[in-house]
Each structure stands twice: as C-alpha cells, then as structure tokens.
Amino acid sequence: MAVSDEDKLKRFDQLVAVIEKTYHRPASLMGRGLLVGLMSGLGATIGVAIVLALLGFLLRELGGLPIIGEWLSDAGKILPGRR
C-alpha cells in the first residue's frame, strides 16, 4: 500500500503544526513532563511495595532465613534503647 505524496505532505504539515504548538507553549510541555515523572515514580513505588510484600510473605511461609534472623536479633541487642 503506497502512500501518496499528498498524504505525506499532509502528515508533514500536521507534524510541523504540533512542533510549533509545543514550541510556543513550553508550559504545556513542562506540565506533561512533570505528570509523566510523577506517574513514573508512583508506579515504581507501588511496584516495589508489591514485590517486597510478596517477598516478605514467601519468607514468612518458608520459615524465614535463620542467618538474617540471628543477625537482626543481635543488632536489636546492640542498638541503644532496646532491652
């Protein structure tokens, strides 16, 4: 399916219009970038929380890791304010 020269020019003109709109309204571009950054950070945070929750659940069901448990109990004895 060949694209005619007229269609190519129409698409090119649409691209130029979008670029000019973005160039003359940088606040819109910055707002979109801010929103994308916030959503990316939120998605990463939720993803890490889910993975850690699943890992904690699996460790609890499998009986935990004895070496880490001993290390944490020793650290609790060393920290000030813990008795």
Order of alpha helices (4+ residues) and beta strands (2+ residues): alpha-alpha-alpha
